[in-house]
Amino acid sequence: MTRRGAIGWALGLGIPVLAIIVLALVWQWDWFIPFVQARASAALGRPVTISHLHVSLGRIVHVTAEDVVVANPPNWDGEPLARVPTLAVDVDAWAYIRHGAIVVQSVSLDQPRVHLEQNASGETNYALKLAGGPSGNVQVGDLRIKDGEIRAQLAKLKSDFTVAVATEGDGEDARIRATPRGTYGGAPIKGQFTGGALLSLRDPSKPWPVDLKLENGPTQVSLAGTLQDPLHLAGANLRLALAAPDMGQLEKLTGFPIPTTPPYRVAGQLDFAGIERIKFRDFQGSLGKSDIGGSIEVNPGKERPEVTADLRSRQIDLVDFGGFIGATPKRASQPEARQSANSQEAVKEKLLPDTPISVPRLQWADIHLRYRGQHIIGESMPLDNVTAILDIVNGTVNLHPLSLGVGTGRVKGDVLLTPREKQVQVKADIELQQVDVSRLMAATHTFHGAGTISGSGRLEGTGRSLATILGNADGEFRLGMAGGDLSALLVDLSGLQFGNALLSALGLPDRTPVECLAANLPVQHGVMSLEPLVLDTGEAIVNGGGAIDFGNEKLDLSLRTEAKHFTIGSLPAPINVTGRFKQPSVRPGAELAARGGLAAGLAAVFPPLALLPMIQFGTGEDHRCDRILQQMKRQPGGDRLPSARR
C-alpha cells in the first residue's frame, strides 16, 4: 500500500467513525420532541407538549417522556386536561420488524393528574376529537399507575369529586383500584372499584374481573363479575344490583330522567354491545308493594339516547307508579315519610296531580316501553290487570294502548301527548269493553251487581299538568248497560226508600234487575255534565243530573228515584252530591225536609195521614232508558254501546 493510499484509507474510515463519536457525544432524543408532539396532538385533536424525551434502544425499546401535558380547548382557563410527570412505554421492536405488529408490553404513569370540567352551559374540556388509530395489529399489555388522580367538576350534574387510581400487586396478581370521594348530583359519593390485571386484557382465557361498590347519597350500586374482552366491552358476565328509597335519584347517576317512586331494589345481568348498546336484562326486584322485572336496553350513541324496555309485574299496586303521572307515591315502608306525606295531603286541597310535566325531559330520549302487570292489588281497587305500549319519539308520547282489565271486560285508551312550548296537548280515545259490574260493585265492599257496561269517550286538553289539562278539556263520554242487576240497597238509597232499603239490608231482596243504563256525559272547558244519566231497574227509574268541575275539583250532582209501581213508605227526594273531590258531601235535598214537615203536620191531625207524602203511584214507564240508549247508539261512536233489551 502506498503512503497516499494509506492516508486515504485512514481518512475514509476515520471520518465516519469520528462523526459517529461526535454524534454520540452530542445526540439528544429531545430533537424528536416536535415530531412526537405533532403526532400526539393530531391523534387527540388537542395540543400535547413534552419537556424531555429519552429512548433506550434494544429488542425492547424503552421510551420515557417527561412532563407530558394535554391542553384544554382554546379559551378554556384553569388546569390542563391531563398532566403526567413521567410516562414510560416499552415497545417490542422485534415484533414490529418480523410481523408489523405494534406490541406495547407495558405503560407506566407516575402521578398522573386528570382534570375534567363542565361549565353551566354544558361545554366540557374533555370532548376530544380523536383521529383514527394506527392500522394493523395493536396490542396493549400491562398498565401501571402510581398515585393517579382524576378530578371531575361537572356543573350541570352538580358534581365535584376526585377518584384516586393506582395499580396494586405485580404480574398476574396486579389489580387496578379506584376510590372516589366528593359529591355527585349534589349528594355524597363514596365507594371502590377493583379491576383485574391489565396485562390480561387481551387474554380470552382469563376473563377480566370487575368489582364495584358505590354509594351516592342513599342510592347503593354494586357490580360484580367478569368481562371476556374489556377493551371492546364484550363477553360480559356481570351482575348489577341497585337499591334506594327513590328510583328518581338514579337520574343523578345515569342522567336519565326518572320519576319519583317508592323504595325499590332490583338486580340483574349487565351486557354490552360495545359502547353503542348497554342492556340490563333478566332483572327482578321490588318497587314499593309491587314487583318489577324485565329488560332495559340503552343506545346512548344517537343524537338522543334510545331506550327500549320490556317490563312485567306479577302483582302491582298502582299507587307505586303515581310519580309517572305527576302524583306523589306513598312510601308505606317508611313511617316518618308516610306521616309527613299524610300531613301534606291533608293541607293540599286538590286531588288531581298538579306536578308540571317537564317537556325537556320528554325530549331527552326516545323511549319504547312495553309493560304487563298480571294482577293489580289494593283496597277498593276494581282493576285486575294492566298492559301498556308506550313510545316517546322527539318528545311526543304515544300510549297505544293502555289496557286495564275489569273482570271479564277491559278499559282501553289510546293517548297522544304532544309538547307545545311549555305545555302539553293531550288527545285521548277511551273505550269500555263489557266492563264487569260485579268487579266495580265489589270494590265498594257494600253493594253487589252483575252484568257489563260498555261505552266510549274522547278527551282533548292542553296544560302543564294532569290537573290543568283536565281543567280545560273538551270531549264526551257515552256509557250503556243492558241487563244484569245491581244491589237493591244501592238503588233504594238513592231515593231514600227506607222500607225497601231496610229489607235490602236484611237480604230481602238483595238485588234488583237492571233493564237499562244510559249516560251521555259531554265535557266542555273542564266541566262534565250529566245529560242525561238514566238507570232503569225492575222497580224504579233513577235519573241523574248536574256537573263535575275538574278545574275547580267540585261536584254538583243530583240523583232522584221514581218508583215504577205503587209504593208506600217512600220519600222520593233527590240525593245531592256536592263539595270538593277530596271531601264530597252526600245529603238529601230540600224537598225531603218539606215532605217530612208535611208528614209530621198530617200526623198531628190524624196519624194515618202521615203516609200520604210517602206514597208513589208509579211512573208506569218501562222503556225511557231504552229510547235514550237507542238515540245514543245512532250518534258517532255509539257503535260501542250495547243494544237495548226489550
Order of alpha helices (4+ residues) and beta strands (2+ residues): alpha-alpha-beta-beta-beta-beta-alpha-beta-beta-beta-beta-beta-beta-beta-beta-beta-beta-alpha-beta-beta-beta-beta-beta-alpha-alpha-beta-beta-beta-beta-beta-beta-alpha-beta-beta-alpha-beta-beta-alpha-alpha-beta-beta-beta-beta-beta-beta-beta-beta-alpha-beta-alpha
